[in-house]
Amino acid sequence: MSRQSISLTRPNDEWLKAQVDSEEYTSKSEVVNDLIRKAREVEEIRKKLIAAEESGFSDRTPEQIRAQAKKRLKNAAKI
């Protein structure tokens, strides 16, 4: 695991300390790593949403979309 040195503003440092003091986390490093993991998840979701928006609109009805999704799930269960 890589070690880093960072500078924090007083409010951010106090917030980190409060997270550790609440015993939700055992160290400031654990809090920072959790925040980075969550930010990475949000980034991935954002990328997927952008790709979905850029793919355009569908001319299928909601019923057709549901039927195709059910078919895919059924086929995936067979594998």
C-alpha positions as a Markdown table, in Angstrom:
| # | Residue | x | y | z |
|---|---|---|---|---|
| 1 | Met | 0.0 | 0.0 | 0.0 |
| 2 | Ser | 1.3 | 3.4 | -0.9 |
| 3 | Arg | 1.8 | 6.1 | 1.7 |
| 4 | Gln | 0.9 | 9.7 | 1.0 |
| 5 | Ser | 1.2 | 13.0 | 2.8 |
| 6 | Ile | -1.7 | 15.5 | 2.4 |
| 7 | Ser | -2.5 | 18.9 | 3.8 |
| 8 | Leu | -6.1 | 19.5 | 5.0 |
| 9 | Thr | -8.0 | 22.6 | 5.9 |
| 10 | Arg | -9.0 | 22.8 | 9.5 |
| 11 | Pro | -12.7 | 22.0 | 8.8 |
| 12 | Asn | -11.8 | 19.0 | 6.8 |
| 13 | Asp | -9.4 | 17.7 | 9.4 |
| 14 | Glu | -12.0 | 18.2 | 12.2 |
| 15 | Trp | -14.5 | 16.3 | 10.1 |
| 16 | Leu | -12.1 | 13.4 | 9.6 |
| 17 | Lys | -11.4 | 13.3 | 13.3 |
| 18 | Ala | -15.1 | 13.3 | 14.0 |
| 19 | Gln | -15.6 | 10.3 | 11.8 |
| 20 | Val | -12.9 | 8.4 | 13.7 |
| 21 | Asp | -14.2 | 9.6 | 17.0 |
| 22 | Ser | -17.6 | 8.3 | 16.2 |
| 23 | Glu | -16.0 | 4.9 | 15.8 |
| 24 | Glu | -17.5 | 4.4 | 12.4 |
| 25 | Tyr | -13.9 | 4.3 | 11.1 |
| 26 | Thr | -10.7 | 3.3 | 12.9 |
| 27 | Ser | -8.4 | 5.9 | 11.2 |
| 28 | Lys | -8.3 | 8.9 | 9.0 |
| 29 | Ser | -6.8 | 6.8 | 6.3 |
| 30 | Glu | -9.8 | 4.5 | 6.3 |
| 31 | Val | -12.1 | 7.5 | 6.0 |
| 32 | Val | -10.1 | 8.9 | 3.0 |
| 33 | Asn | -10.0 | 5.5 | 1.3 |
| 34 | Asp | -13.7 | 5.1 | 1.7 |
| 35 | Leu | -14.4 | 8.5 | 0.3 |
| 36 | Ile | -12.2 | 7.7 | -2.7 |
| 37 | Arg | -14.0 | 4.4 | -3.3 |
| 38 | Lys | -17.3 | 6.2 | -3.2 |
| 39 | Ala | -16.1 | 8.9 | -5.6 |
| 40 | Arg | -14.9 | 6.2 | -8.0 |
| 41 | Glu | -18.3 | 4.5 | -7.9 |
| 42 | Val | -20.1 | 7.8 | -8.6 |
| 43 | Glu | -17.7 | 8.4 | -11.5 |
| 44 | Glu | -18.5 | 4.9 | -13.0 |
| 45 | Ile | -22.2 | 5.5 | -12.6 |
| 46 | Arg | -21.9 | 9.0 | -14.3 |
| 47 | Lys | -20.0 | 7.4 | -17.2 |
| 48 | Lys | -22.7 | 4.8 | -17.7 |
| 49 | Leu | -25.4 | 7.5 | -17.6 |
| 50 | Ile | -23.6 | 9.6 | -20.1 |
| 51 | Ala | -23.2 | 6.6 | -22.4 |
| 52 | Ala | -26.9 | 5.8 | -22.0 |
| 53 | Glu | -27.9 | 9.3 | -22.9 |
| 54 | Glu | -25.6 | 9.4 | -25.9 |
| 55 | Ser | -27.0 | 6.1 | -27.2 |
| 56 | Gly | -30.3 | 7.9 | -28.1 |
| 57 | Phe | -33.9 | 7.2 | -27.6 |
| 58 | Ser | -35.6 | 3.9 | -28.2 |
| 59 | Asp | -38.7 | 3.5 | -30.4 |
| 60 | Arg | -39.7 | 0.3 | -28.5 |
| 61 | Thr | -42.7 | 0.4 | -26.2 |
| 62 | Pro | -42.3 | -0.3 | -22.5 |
| 63 | Glu | -43.9 | -3.7 | -23.0 |
| 64 | Gln | -41.3 | -4.6 | -25.7 |
| 65 | Ile | -38.4 | -3.4 | -23.4 |
| 66 | Arg | -39.8 | -5.5 | -20.5 |
| 67 | Ala | -40.2 | -8.6 | -22.8 |
| 68 | Gln | -36.7 | -8.3 | -24.0 |
| 69 | Ala | -35.3 | -7.9 | -20.5 |
| 70 | Lys | -37.2 | -11.0 | -19.3 |
| 71 | Lys | -35.9 | -13.0 | -22.3 |
| 72 | Arg | -32.3 | -11.9 | -21.5 |
| 73 | Leu | -32.8 | -12.9 | -17.8 |
| 74 | Lys | -34.2 | -16.2 | -18.8 |
| 75 | Asn | -31.3 | -16.9 | -21.2 |
| 76 | Ala | -28.8 | -15.8 | -18.5 |
| 77 | Ala | -30.3 | -18.2 | -16.0 |
| 78 | Lys | -29.8 | -21.1 | -18.5 |
| 79 | Ile | -26.0 | -20.5 | -18.6 |
